[in-house]
Amino acid sequence: MKHKSVPTMPQHIRAFCDGEFYRYMMNKAFVEEARRDIATLMEEGGDKGFDKPIVQGGEFNPEQQRILEKIESIYSGRDAIIAEKCCQRVEDVIRSLNDQERTIMEHFYWRRIPPDITENETGIGRKTQQRMRRKMTYLLAARWGMA
């Protein structure tokens, strides 16, 4: 996608997409922590009889019920679901970028290195960085259905 083919977007959509890029690392850590918590509970649940088939009536003992409720609260929590979807959309954009664009994304959004320092380190001009960021923003907006 050449820079001339990237359409302009309203400011509120750009701000939303930039925020999603900035929050990506935090969201990813949150999702991974939720997955670790579920894995820990499932391992603990194996000791409580989750690995055994349910018999007559399909009822769980109180300990099993408590663990299942914890897993349900972690997995179905609105924050975890939203964070996972946001991460997935950002990762879709990351997969579609080339190495230079990924470097610019990392420098600008996650390491928060100013464009002039990035220009000195990578040799990519400020205007080119700006075009790359505009492309990233457009791609994310398209994943969200806003472009």
MARMIGU-532385 format. One record per atom (N, C-alpha, C): residue in three letters; atom name; residue number from 1; x, y, z. Coordinates in steps of 0.02 Angstrom, whole numbers, plus 32768, in hexadecimal, padded with zeros to 4 digits. Layout:
+---------+-------+-----+------+------+------+
| residuo | atomo | num |   xx |   yy |   zz |
+---------+-------+-----+------+------+------+
|     ALA |    CA | NUM |    X |    Y |    Z |
...
+---------+-------+-----+------+------+------+
END
This chain:
+---------+-------+-----+------+------+------+
| residuo | atomo | num |   xx |   yy |   zz |
+---------+-------+-----+------+------+------+
|     MET |     N |   1 | 802B | 7FC6 | 8000 |
|     MET |    CA |   1 | 8000 | 8000 | 8000 |
|     MET |     C |   1 | 802D | 803E | 8000 |
|     LYS |     N |   2 | 802B | 8064 | 7FCA |
|     LYS |    CA |   2 | 8054 | 80A0 | 7FC6 |
|     LYS |     C |   2 | 8034 | 80D7 | 7FEF |
|     HIS |     N |   3 | 805C | 8107 | 8002 |
|     HIS |    CA |   3 | 8043 | 813C | 802E |
|     HIS |     C |   3 | 800B | 8164 | 800E |
|     LYS |     N |   4 | 800A | 8169 | 7FCC |
|     LYS |    CA |   4 | 7FD5 | 818F | 7FAB |
|     LYS |     C |   4 | 7F92 | 816A | 7FAE |
|     SER |     N |   5 | 7F95 | 8129 | 7FB7 |
|     SER |    CA |   5 | 7F57 | 8102 | 7FB8 |
|     SER |     C |   5 | 7F39 | 80FC | 7FFE |
|     VAL |     N |   6 | 7F5B | 8117 | 8031 |
|     VAL |    CA |   6 | 7F40 | 8115 | 8075 |
|     VAL |     C |   6 | 7F12 | 8150 | 807F |
|     PRO |     N |   7 | 7ED1 | 8145 | 8086 |
|     PRO |    CA |   7 | 7EA3 | 817D | 808D |
|     PRO |     C |   7 | 7EAB | 819F | 80D1 |
|     THR |     N |   8 | 7E98 | 81DE | 80D3 |
|     THR |    CA |   8 | 7E9A | 8201 | 8113 |
|     THR |     C |   8 | 7E5F | 81EA | 813D |
|     MET |     N |   9 | 7E67 | 81F1 | 817E |
|     MET |    CA |   9 | 7E33 | 81DB | 81AD |
|     MET |     C |   9 | 7E24 | 8213 | 81DE |
|     PRO |     N |  10 | 7DE8 | 8211 | 81F9 |
|     PRO |    CA |  10 | 7DD7 | 8243 | 822C |
|     PRO |     C |  10 | 7E04 | 823C | 8269 |
|     GLN |     N |  11 | 7E0E | 8272 | 828C |
|     GLN |    CA |  11 | 7E3B | 8275 | 82C6 |
|     GLN |     C |  11 | 7E26 | 8242 | 82FC |
|     HIS |     N |  12 | 7DE6 | 823B | 8309 |
|     HIS |    CA |  12 | 7DD1 | 820E | 833F |
|     HIS |     C |  12 | 7DE1 | 81C5 | 8330 |
|     ILE |     N |  13 | 7DE0 | 81B2 | 82F0 |
|     ILE |    CA |  13 | 7DF2 | 816E | 82DE |
|     ILE |     C |  13 | 7E3D | 8164 | 82E4 |
|     ARG |     N |  14 | 7E64 | 8196 | 82CE |
|     ARG |    CA |  14 | 7EAD | 8192 | 82D6 |
|     ARG |     C |  14 | 7EC0 | 818D | 831F |
|     ALA |     N |  15 | 7E9F | 81B5 | 834A |
|     ALA |    CA |  15 | 7EAF | 81B4 | 8391 |
|     ALA |     C |  15 | 7E9D | 8171 | 83B0 |
|     PHE |     N |  16 | 7E65 | 8154 | 839C |
|     PHE |    CA |  16 | 7E51 | 8112 | 83B5 |
|     PHE |     C |  16 | 7E85 | 80DD | 83A2 |
|     CYS |     N |  17 | 7E99 | 80DD | 8362 |
|     CYS |    CA |  17 | 7EC9 | 80AB | 834A |
|     CYS |     C |  17 | 7F0D | 80B4 | 836B |
|     ASP |     N |  18 | 7F24 | 80F2 | 8372 |
|     ASP |    CA |  18 | 7F63 | 80FF | 8395 |
|     ASP |     C |  18 | 7F5F | 80E4 | 83DC |
|     GLY |     N |  19 | 7F27 | 80EF | 83FE |
|     GLY |    CA |  19 | 7F1F | 80D6 | 8442 |
|     GLY |     C |  19 | 7F22 | 808A | 8445 |
|     GLU |     N |  20 | 7F05 | 8069 | 8413 |
|     GLU |    CA |  20 | 7F08 | 8020 | 8411 |
|     GLU |     C |  20 | 7F50 | 8008 | 8408 |
|     PHE |     N |  21 | 7F77 | 802A | 83DE |
|     PHE |    CA |  21 | 7FBD | 8017 | 83D6 |
|     PHE |     C |  21 | 7FE4 | 8023 | 8417 |
|     TYR |     N |  22 | 7FD8 | 805B | 8438 |
|     TYR |    CA |  22 | 7FFB | 806A | 8477 |
|     TYR |     C |  22 | 7FE9 | 8036 | 84AD |
|     ARG |     N |  23 | 7FAA | 8021 | 84AF |
|     ARG |    CA |  23 | 7F93 | 7FF2 | 84E3 |
|     ARG |     C |  23 | 7FA0 | 7FA9 | 84D3 |
|     TYR |     N |  24 | 7FBA | 7F9B | 8498 |
|     TYR |    CA |  24 | 7FC3 | 7F55 | 8483 |
|     TYR |     C |  24 | 7FEC | 7F2C | 84B4 |
|     MET |     N |  25 | 8025 | 7F46 | 84C9 |
|     MET |    CA |  25 | 804F | 7F1F | 84F7 |
|     MET |     C |  25 | 802C | 7F12 | 8539 |
|     MET |     N |  26 | 8009 | 7F43 | 8552 |
|     MET |    CA |  26 | 7FE4 | 7F3B | 8591 |
|     MET |     C |  26 | 7FAC | 7F08 | 8589 |
|     ASN |     N |  27 | 7F87 | 7F0C | 8552 |
|     ASN |    CA |  27 | 7F51 | 7EDD | 8545 |
|     ASN |     C |  27 | 7F6C | 7E96 | 853C |
|     LYS |     N |  28 | 7FA4 | 7E90 | 851A |
|     LYS |    CA |  28 | 7FC2 | 7E4E | 850F |
|     LYS |     C |  28 | 7FD7 | 7E2F | 8551 |
|     ALA |     N |  29 | 7FF5 | 7E57 | 857D |
|     ALA |    CA |  29 | 8009 | 7E3E | 85BF |
|     ALA |     C |  29 | 7FCC | 7E29 | 85E7 |
|     PHE |     N |  30 | 7F96 | 7E4F | 85E2 |
|     PHE |    CA |  30 | 7F59 | 7E3F | 8606 |
|     PHE |     C |  30 | 7F3B | 7DFD | 85EE |
|     VAL |     N |  31 | 7F39 | 7DF3 | 85AC |
|     VAL |    CA |  31 | 7F1E | 7DB5 | 8590 |
|     VAL |     C |  31 | 7F49 | 7D7A | 85A4 |
|     GLU |     N |  32 | 7F8B | 7D81 | 85A1 |
|     GLU |    CA |  32 | 7FB8 | 7D4B | 85B4 |
|     GLU |     C |  32 | 7FB0 | 7D39 | 85FE |
|     GLU |     N |  33 | 7FA8 | 7D6C | 8627 |
|     GLU |    CA |  33 | 7F9E | 7D5F | 866F |
|     GLU |     C |  33 | 7F5D | 7D39 | 867B |
|     ALA |     N |  34 | 7F28 | 7D4C | 8657 |
|     ALA |    CA |  34 | 7EE8 | 7D29 | 865E |
|     ALA |     C |  34 | 7EEE | 7CE1 | 8647 |
|     ARG |     N |  35 | 7F13 | 7CD5 | 8612 |
|     ARG |    CA |  35 | 7F1D | 7C90 | 85FA |
|     ARG |     C |  35 | 7F46 | 7C68 | 862C |
|     ARG |     N |  36 | 7F79 | 7C87 | 864A |
|     ARG |    CA |  36 | 7FA0 | 7C64 | 867D |
|     ARG |     C |  36 | 7F75 | 7C53 | 86BA |
|     ASP |     N |  37 | 7F4A | 7C81 | 86CE |
|     ASP |    CA |  37 | 7F1E | 7C74 | 8706 |
|     ASP |     C |  37 | 7EF0 | 7C3A | 86F8 |
|     ILE |     N |  38 | 7ED5 | 7C38 | 86BC |
|     ILE |    CA |  38 | 7EA8 | 7C01 | 86A9 |
|     ILE |     C |  38 | 7ECE | 7BBF | 86A8 |
|     ALA |     N |  39 | 7F0B | 7BC0 | 868C |
|     ALA |    CA |  39 | 7F33 | 7B82 | 8689 |
|     ALA |     C |  39 | 7F43 | 7B6A | 86D0 |
|     THR |     N |  40 | 7F53 | 7B97 | 86FD |
|     THR |    CA |  40 | 7F61 | 7B85 | 8742 |
|     THR |     C |  40 | 7F23 | 7B66 | 8762 |
|     LEU |     N |  41 | 7EEA | 7B85 | 8758 |
|     LEU |    CA |  41 | 7EAC | 7B6B | 8775 |
|     LEU |     C |  41 | 7E9A | 7B27 | 8757 |
|     MET |     N |  42 | 7EA8 | 7B1E | 8717 |
|     MET |    CA |  42 | 7E98 | 7ADD | 86F8 |
|     MET |     C |  42 | 7EC6 | 7AA6 | 8714 |
|     GLU |     N |  43 | 7F06 | 7AB8 | 871F |
|     GLU |    CA |  43 | 7F33 | 7A87 | 873D |
|     GLU |     C |  43 | 7F1C | 7A76 | 8784 |
|     GLU |     N |  44 | 7F08 | 7AA9 | 87A8 |
|     GLU |    CA |  44 | 7EEE | 7A9F | 87EC |
|     GLU |     C |  44 | 7EAF | 7A76 | 87E9 |
|     GLY |     N |  45 | 7E85 | 7A83 | 87B5 |
|     GLY |    CA |  45 | 7E46 | 7A5F | 87AE |
|     GLY |     C |  45 | 7E50 | 7A16 | 879E |
|     GLY |     N |  46 | 7E86 | 7A04 | 877C |
|     GLY |    CA |  46 | 7E94 | 79BE | 876D |
|     GLY |     C |  46 | 7E9C | 7996 | 87AD |
|     ASP |     N |  47 | 7EB8 | 79B7 | 87E0 |
|     ASP |    CA |  47 | 7EBF | 7996 | 8821 |
|     ASP |     C |  47 | 7E7C | 7991 | 8846 |
|     LYS |     N |  48 | 7E4C | 79BA | 8831 |
|     LYS |    CA |  48 | 7E0B | 79BB | 8853 |
|     LYS |     C |  48 | 7DD8 | 7990 | 882F |
|     GLY |     N |  49 | 7DEC | 796B | 87FE |
|     GLY |    CA |  49 | 7DBE | 793E | 87DD |
|     GLY |     C |  49 | 7DA2 | 7955 | 879B |
|     PHE |     N |  50 | 7DBC | 798C | 877E |
|     PHE |    CA |  50 | 7DA3 | 79A3 | 873E |
|     PHE |     C |  50 | 7DB7 | 7973 | 8706 |
|     ASP |     N |  51 | 7DEA | 794B | 8713 |
|     ASP |    CA |  51 | 7DFF | 791C | 86E0 |
|     ASP |     C |  51 | 7DD5 | 78DC | 86E0 |
|     LYS |     N |  52 | 7DA6 | 78D7 | 870F |
|     LYS |    CA |  52 | 7D7A | 789C | 8713 |
|     LYS |     C |  52 | 7D36 | 78AC | 86F3 |
|     PRO |     N |  53 | 7D17 | 787C | 86D3 |
|     PRO |    CA |  53 | 7CD5 | 7889 | 86B5 |
|     PRO |     C |  53 | 7CA1 | 7898 | 86EB |
|     ILE |     N |  54 | 7C71 | 78C2 | 86D8 |
|     ILE |    CA |  54 | 7C3A | 78D4 | 8705 |
|     ILE |     C |  54 | 7C09 | 789A | 8706 |
|     VAL |     N |  55 | 7BF2 | 7888 | 8741 |
|     VAL |    CA |  55 | 7BC2 | 7851 | 8748 |
|     VAL |     C |  55 | 7B7F | 786C | 875F |
|     GLN |     N |  56 | 7B4D | 7845 | 875C |
|     GLN |    CA |  56 | 7B08 | 7853 | 8770 |
|     GLN |     C |  56 | 7AFA | 789B | 8784 |
|     GLY |     N |  57 | 7AD0 | 78BA | 875E |
|     GLY |    CA |  57 | 7ABA | 78FE | 876E |
|     GLY |     C |  57 | 7AE9 | 7934 | 8756 |
|     GLY |     N |  58 | 7B27 | 7924 | 8748 |
|     GLY |    CA |  58 | 7B56 | 7955 | 872D |
|     GLY |     C |  58 | 7B68 | 798C | 875D |
|     GLU |     N |  59 | 7B65 | 797F | 879E |
|     GLU |    CA |  59 | 7B74 | 79B4 | 87CE |
|     GLU |     C |  59 | 7BBD | 79B1 | 87E3 |
|     PHE |     N |  60 | 7BD9 | 79EC | 87F0 |
|     PHE |    CA |  60 | 7C1D | 79F1 | 8807 |
|     PHE |     C |  60 | 7C1D | 79F7 | 8853 |
|     ASN |     N |  61 | 7C54 | 79E1 | 8871 |
|     ASN |    CA |  61 | 7C59 | 79EC | 88B9 |
|     ASN |     C |  61 | 7C69 | 7A36 | 88C4 |
|     PRO |     N |  62 | 7C62 | 7A4F | 8901 |
|     PRO |    CA |  62 | 7C6B | 7A98 | 890D |
|     PRO |     C |  62 | 7CB0 | 7AB2 | 88F8 |
|     GLU |     N |  63 | 7CE4 | 7A8B | 8901 |
|     GLU |    CA |  63 | 7D27 | 7AA2 | 88EE |
|     GLU |     C |  63 | 7D2C | 7AA9 | 88A2 |
|     GLN |     N |  64 | 7D11 | 7A78 | 887E |
|     GLN |    CA |  64 | 7D11 | 7A7D | 8835 |
|     GLN |     C |  64 | 7CE8 | 7AB9 | 881E |
|     GLN |     N |  65 | 7CB0 | 7AC4 | 883D |
|     GLN |    CA |  65 | 7C85 | 7AFC | 882B |
|     GLN |     C |  65 | 7CA9 | 7B3F | 8835 |
|     ARG |     N |  66 | 7CCE | 7B44 | 886B |
|     ARG |    CA |  66 | 7CF4 | 7B82 | 887A |
|     ARG |     C |  66 | 7D28 | 7B8F | 8844 |
|     ILE |     N |  67 | 7D4C | 7B5B | 8830 |
|     ILE |    CA |  67 | 7D80 | 7B62 | 87FD |
|     ILE |     C |  67 | 7D60 | 7B73 | 87B9 |
|     LEU |     N |  68 | 7D29 | 7B53 | 87A9 |
|     LEU |    CA |  68 | 7D06 | 7B63 | 876A |
|     LEU |     C |  68 | 7CED | 7BAB | 8769 |
|     GLU |     N |  69 | 7CD6 | 7BC4 | 87A1 |
|     GLU |    CA |  69 | 7CBF | 7C09 | 87A5 |
|     GLU |     C |  69 | 7CF9 | 7C39 | 879C |
|     LYS |     N |  70 | 7D34 | 7C28 | 87B7 |
|     LYS |    CA |  70 | 7D6F | 7C53 | 87AD |
|     LYS |     C |  70 | 7D83 | 7C55 | 8764 |
|     ILE |     N |  71 | 7D83 | 7C19 | 8744 |
|     ILE |    CA |  71 | 7D95 | 7C16 | 86FD |
|     ILE |     C |  71 | 7D63 | 7C3E | 86D4 |
|     GLU |     N |  72 | 7D24 | 7C37 | 86E2 |
|     GLU |    CA |  72 | 7CF0 | 7C5C | 86BF |
|     GLU |     C |  72 | 7CF9 | 7CA7 | 86C7 |
|     SER |     N |  73 | 7D08 | 7CBD | 8704 |
|     SER |    CA |  73 | 7D10 | 7D05 | 8710 |
|     SER |     C |  73 | 7D4E | 7D21 | 86EB |
|     ILE |     N |  74 | 7D83 | 7CFA | 86E7 |
|     ILE |    CA |  74 | 7DBF | 7D10 | 86C3 |
|     ILE |     C |  74 | 7DB1 | 7D11 | 8678 |
|     TYR |     N |  75 | 7D96 | 7CDB | 865F |
|     TYR |    CA |  75 | 7D8F | 7CD4 | 8617 |
|     TYR |     C |  75 | 7D57 | 7D00 | 85FA |
|     SER |     N |  76 | 7D20 | 7D04 | 861D |
|     SER |    CA |  76 | 7CE8 | 7D2A | 8601 |
|     SER |     C |  76 | 7CE7 | 7D72 | 8617 |
|     GLY |     N |  77 | 7D19 | 7D86 | 863C |
|     GLY |    CA |  77 | 7D1D | 7DCC | 8650 |
|     GLY |     C |  77 | 7D21 | 7DF9 | 8613 |
|     ARG |     N |  78 | 7CFB | 7E2D | 8613 |
|     ARG |    CA |  78 | 7CF7 | 7E5B | 85DB |
|     ARG |     C |  78 | 7D3C | 7E76 | 85C9 |
|     ASP |     N |  79 | 7D64 | 7E87 | 85FA |
|     ASP |    CA |  79 | 7DA6 | 7EA3 | 85EC |
|     ASP |     C |  79 | 7DD3 | 7E73 | 85C7 |
|     ALA |     N |  80 | 7DD2 | 7E33 | 85DB |
|     ALA |    CA |  80 | 7DFC | 7E02 | 85BB |
|     ALA |     C |  80 | 7DE7 | 7DF6 | 8572 |
|     ILE |     N |  81 | 7DA7 | 7DF4 | 8567 |
|     ILE |    CA |  81 | 7D8E | 7DE8 | 8523 |
|     ILE |     C |  81 | 7D9F | 7E23 | 84F6 |
|     ILE |     N |  82 | 7D94 | 7E60 | 850E |
|     ILE |    CA |  82 | 7DA4 | 7E9B | 84E7 |
|     ILE |     C |  82 | 7DEE | 7EA0 | 84D9 |
|     ALA |     N |  83 | 7E17 | 7E94 | 850D |
|     ALA |    CA |  83 | 7E60 | 7E97 | 8504 |
|     ALA |     C |  83 | 7E78 | 7E64 | 84D1 |
|     GLU |     N |  84 | 7E5A | 7E29 | 84D2 |
|     GLU |    CA |  84 | 7E6E | 7DF5 | 84A3 |
|     GLU |     C |  84 | 7E5C | 7E09 | 845B |
|     LYS |     N |  85 | 7E22 | 7E25 | 8451 |
|     LYS |    CA |  85 | 7E0D | 7E3A | 840E |
|     LYS |     C |  85 | 7E39 | 7E74 | 83F6 |
|     CYS |     N |  86 | 7E48 | 7EA2 | 8422 |
|     CYS |    CA |  86 | 7E74 | 7EDB | 840F |
|     CYS |     C |  86 | 7EB9 | 7EC1 | 83FB |
|     CYS |     N |  87 | 7ED4 | 7E93 | 8422 |
|     CYS |    CA |  87 | 7F16 | 7E77 | 8412 |
|     CYS |     C |  87 | 7F14 | 7E53 | 83CF |
|     GLN |     N |  88 | 7EDF | 7E2F | 83C2 |
|     GLN |    CA |  88 | 7EDA | 7E0A | 8383 |
|     GLN |     C |  88 | 7EDA | 7E39 | 8348 |
|     ARG |     N |  89 | 7EB7 | 7E70 | 834E |
|     ARG |    CA |  89 | 7EB3 | 7EA1 | 8316 |
|     ARG |     C |  89 | 7EF7 | 7EC2 | 830B |
|     VAL |     N |  90 | 7F19 | 7ED4 | 8341 |
|     VAL |    CA |  90 | 7F5B | 7EF3 | 833A |
|     VAL |     C |  90 | 7F8C | 7EC1 | 831D |
|     GLU |     N |  91 | 7F89 | 7E82 | 8333 |
|     GLU |    CA |  91 | 7FB5 | 7E4F | 8318 |
|     GLU |     C |  91 | 7FA8 | 7E42 | 82CE |
|     ASP |     N |  92 | 7F69 | 7E48 | 82B8 |
|     ASP |    CA |  92 | 7F5A | 7E43 | 8270 |
|     ASP |     C |  92 | 7F7E | 7E79 | 8249 |
|     VAL |     N |  93 | 7F7F | 7EB5 | 8264 |
|     VAL |    CA |  93 | 7FA1 | 7EED | 8244 |
|     VAL |     C |  93 | 7FED | 7EE0 | 8243 |
|     ILE |     N |  94 | 8008 | 7ECA | 827B |
|     ILE |    CA |  94 | 8050 | 7EBD | 8280 |
|     ILE |     C |  94 | 8066 | 7E8A | 824D |
|     ARG |     N |  95 | 803E | 7E55 | 8243 |
|     ARG |    CA |  95 | 8050 | 7E22 | 8212 |
|     ARG |     C |  95 | 8051 | 7E3D | 81CB |
|     SER |     N |  96 | 802B | 7E71 | 81BD |
|     SER |    CA |  96 | 8028 | 7E8C | 8179 |
|     SER |     C |  96 | 805E | 7EC0 | 816B |
|     LEU |     N |  97 | 8087 | 7ED2 | 819D |
|     LEU |    CA |  97 | 80BA | 7F05 | 8195 |
|     LEU |     C |  97 | 80FD | 7EE6 | 8181 |
|     ASN |     N |  98 | 8127 | 7F0E | 8160 |
|     ASN |    CA |  98 | 816A | 7EF8 | 8151 |
|     ASN |     C |  98 | 8198 | 7F08 | 818D |
|     ASP |     N |  99 | 81D7 | 7EF5 | 8189 |
|     ASP |    CA |  99 | 8205 | 7EFD | 81C1 |
|     ASP |     C |  99 | 820F | 7F46 | 81D6 |
|     GLN |     N | 100 | 8216 | 7F73 | 81A5 |
|     GLN |    CA | 100 | 821F | 7FB9 | 81B5 |
|     GLN |     C | 100 | 81E2 | 7FD5 | 81DA |
|     GLU |     N | 101 | 81A7 | 7FC3 | 81C3 |
|     GLU |    CA | 101 | 816A | 7FDC | 81E2 |
|     GLU |     C | 101 | 8163 | 7FC0 | 8229 |
|     ARG |     N | 102 | 8176 | 7F82 | 8233 |
|     ARG |    CA | 102 | 8174 | 7F65 | 8277 |
|     ARG |     C | 102 | 81A5 | 7F8A | 82A5 |
|     THR |     N | 103 | 81DF | 7F9C | 828A |
|     THR |    CA | 103 | 8211 | 7FC1 | 82B1 |
|     THR |     C | 103 | 81F4 | 8005 | 82C5 |
|     ILE |     N | 104 | 81D4 | 8027 | 8296 |
|     ILE |    CA | 104 | 81B7 | 8068 | 82A5 |
|     ILE |     C | 104 | 8180 | 8061 | 82D9 |
|     MET |     N | 105 | 8157 | 802C | 82D3 |
|     MET |    CA | 105 | 8122 | 8021 | 8304 |
|     MET |     C | 105 | 813F | 8016 | 8349 |
|     GLU |     N | 106 | 8171 | 7FED | 834E |
|     GLU |    CA | 106 | 8190 | 7FDF | 838E |
|     GLU |     C | 106 | 81AF | 801E | 83AC |
|     HIS |     N | 107 | 81D4 | 8043 | 8383 |
|     HIS |    CA | 107 | 81F4 | 8080 | 839C |
|     HIS |     C | 107 | 81C1 | 80B4 | 83B2 |
|     PHE |     N | 108 | 818F | 80C0 | 8389 |
|     PHE |    CA | 108 | 8160 | 80F7 | 8396 |
|     PHE |     C | 108 | 812E | 80E6 | 83CD |
|     TYR |     N | 109 | 810E | 80AC | 83C8 |
|     TYR |    CA | 109 | 80D7 | 809C | 83F5 |
|     TYR |     C | 109 | 80EC | 807B | 8436 |
|     TRP |     N | 110 | 811C | 804D | 8433 |
|     TRP |    CA | 110 | 812B | 8025 | 846E |
|     TRP |     C | 110 | 8168 | 803D | 8494 |
|     ARG |     N | 111 | 819B | 8054 | 8470 |
|     ARG |    CA | 111 | 81D7 | 806E | 8492 |
|     ARG |     C | 111 | 81D4 | 80B9 | 8499 |
|     ARG |     N | 112 | 81A5 | 80D8 | 8475 |
|     ARG |    CA | 112 | 819A | 8121 | 8478 |
|     ARG |     C | 112 | 81D8 | 814A | 8469 |
|     ILE |     N | 113 | 81FB | 8136 | 8435 |
|     ILE |    CA | 113 | 8237 | 8159 | 841F |
|     ILE |     C | 113 | 8220 | 818F | 83ED |
|     PRO |     N | 114 | 8235 | 81CD | 83F6 |
|     PRO |    CA | 114 | 8221 | 8203 | 83C9 |
|     PRO |     C | 114 | 8238 | 81F6 | 8381 |
|     PRO |     N | 115 | 8212 | 8211 | 8350 |
|     PRO |    CA | 115 | 8223 | 8205 | 8309 |
|     PRO |     C | 115 | 8269 | 821A | 82F6 |
|     ASP |     N | 116 | 8283 | 8250 | 8312 |
|     ASP |    CA | 116 | 82C7 | 8266 | 82FE |
|     ASP |     C | 116 | 82FD | 8235 | 8314 |
|     ILE |     N | 117 | 82F4 | 8218 | 834F |
|     ILE |    CA | 117 | 8324 | 81E5 | 8366 |
|     ILE |     C | 117 | 831D | 81A5 | 833D |
|     THR |     N | 118 | 82DF | 8193 | 832D |
|     THR |    CA | 118 | 82D3 | 8159 | 8302 |
|     THR |     C | 118 | 82F2 | 8163 | 82BE |
|     GLU |     N | 119 | 82EE | 81A0 | 82A5 |
|     GLU |    CA | 119 | 830C | 81AF | 8264 |
|     GLU |     C | 119 | 8358 | 81A5 | 8266 |
|     ASN |     N | 120 | 8377 | 81BA | 829C |
|     ASN |    CA | 120 | 83C0 | 81B0 | 82A3 |
|     ASN |     C | 120 | 83D2 | 8166 | 82A9 |
|     GLU |     N | 121 | 83AA | 8140 | 82CD |
|     GLU |    CA | 121 | 83B8 | 80F9 | 82D9 |
|     GLU |     C | 121 | 83AA | 80CE | 829C |
|     THR |     N | 122 | 8373 | 80DC | 827A |
|     THR |    CA | 122 | 835D | 80AF | 8243 |
|     THR |     C | 122 | 836A | 80CA | 81FE |
|     GLY |     N | 123 | 8373 | 810C | 81F8 |
|     GLY |    CA | 123 | 837C | 812A | 81B6 |
|     GLY |     C | 123 | 833B | 8136 | 8191 |
|     ILE |     N | 124 | 8303 | 812D | 81B3 |
|     ILE |    CA | 124 | 82C1 | 8138 | 8194 |
|     ILE |     C | 124 | 82AC | 817F | 81A5 |
|     GLY |     N | 125 | 829F | 81A8 | 8173 |
|     GLY |    CA | 125 | 828E | 81EE | 817C |
|     GLY |     C | 125 | 824C | 81F8 | 81A2 |
|     ARG |     N | 126 | 8245 | 8234 | 81BD |
|     ARG |    CA | 126 | 8209 | 8244 | 81E5 |
|     ARG |     C | 126 | 81C9 | 823F | 81BC |
|     LYS |     N | 127 | 81CB | 8258 | 817F |
|     LYS |    CA | 127 | 818F | 8255 | 8154 |
|     LYS |     C | 127 | 817D | 820C | 8144 |
|     THR |     N | 128 | 81AF | 81E4 | 8137 |
|     THR |    CA | 128 | 81A3 | 819D | 8129 |
|     THR |     C | 128 | 8186 | 817B | 8167 |
|     GLN |     N | 129 | 81A0 | 818B | 81A1 |
|     GLN |    CA | 129 | 8185 | 8170 | 81DF |
|     GLN |     C | 129 | 813C | 8183 | 81E7 |
|     GLN |     N | 130 | 812D | 81C1 | 81D8 |
|     GLN |    CA | 130 | 80E8 | 81DA | 81DE |
|     GLN |     C | 130 | 80BA | 81B4 | 81AE |
|     ARG |     N | 131 | 80D1 | 81A8 | 8171 |
|     ARG |    CA | 131 | 80A9 | 8182 | 8141 |
|     ARG |     C | 131 | 809F | 813A | 8159 |
|     MET |     N | 132 | 80D3 | 811D | 8175 |
|     MET |    CA | 132 | 80CD | 80D8 | 818E |
|     MET |     C | 132 | 809A | 80D5 | 81C7 |
|     ARG |     N | 133 | 809D | 8105 | 81F4 |
|     ARG |    CA | 133 | 806D | 8107 | 822C |
|     ARG |     C | 133 | 8026 | 8111 | 8212 |
|     ARG |     N | 134 | 801F | 813B | 81DF |
|     ARG |    CA | 134 | 7FDC | 8146 | 81C2 |
|     ARG |     C | 134 | 7FC2 | 8105 | 81A3 |
|     LYS |     N | 135 | 7FEE | 80DF | 8182 |
|     LYS |    CA | 135 | 7FDA | 809F | 8166 |
|     LYS |     C | 135 | 7FC5 | 806E | 819D |
|     MET |     N | 136 | 7FED | 806B | 81D3 |
|     MET |    CA | 136 | 7FDC | 803E | 820B |
|     MET |     C | 136 | 7F98 | 8050 | 8228 |
|     THR |     N | 137 | 7F8D | 8090 | 8231 |
|     THR |    CA | 137 | 7F4E | 80A7 | 824D |
|     THR |     C | 137 | 7F14 | 8095 | 821F |
|     TYR |     N | 138 | 7F1D | 809E | 81DE |
|     TYR |    CA | 138 | 7EE9 | 808C | 81AF |
|     TYR |     C | 138 | 7EDB | 8041 | 81B1 |
|     LEU |     N | 139 | 7F0F | 8019 | 81B3 |
|     LEU |    CA | 139 | 7F05 | 7FD0 | 81B5 |
|     LEU |     C | 139 | 7EE0 | 7FBA | 81F3 |
|     LEU |     N | 140 | 7EF0 | 7FD9 | 822D |
|     LEU |    CA | 140 | 7ECD | 7FC8 | 826A |
|     LEU |     C | 140 | 7E84 | 7FDF | 8267 |
|     ALA |     N | 141 | 7E79 | 801A | 824D |
|     ALA |    CA | 141 | 7E35 | 8034 | 8246 |
|     ALA |     C | 141 | 7E0C | 8005 | 8219 |
|     ALA |     N | 142 | 7E2C | 7FEB | 81E5 |
|     ALA |    CA | 142 | 7E09 | 7FBC | 81B9 |
|     ALA |     C | 142 | 7DF8 | 7F7C | 81DF |
|     ARG |     N | 143 | 7E25 | 7F64 | 820B |
|     ARG |    CA | 143 | 7E16 | 7F27 | 8233 |
|     ARG |     C | 143 | 7DDC | 7F33 | 8262 |
|     TRP |     N | 144 | 7DD5 | 7F70 | 827A |
|     TRP |    CA | 144 | 7D9D | 7F81 | 82A7 |
|     TRP |     C | 144 | 7D5D | 7F92 | 8280 |
|     GLY |     N | 145 | 7D62 | 7F97 | 823E |
|     GLY |    CA | 145 | 7D28 | 7FA7 | 8216 |
|     GLY |     C | 145 | 7D19 | 7FF1 | 8213 |
|     MET |     N | 146 | 7D4B | 801B | 821F |
|     MET |    CA | 146 | 7D41 | 8064 | 8220 |
|     MET |     C | 146 | 7D5C | 8086 | 81E1 |
|     ALA |     N | 147 | 7D7C | 8061 | 81B6 |
|     ALA |    CA | 147 | 7D99 | 8081 | 817A |
|     ALA |     C | 147 | 7D73 | 806D | 813C |
+---------+-------+-----+------+------+------+
END
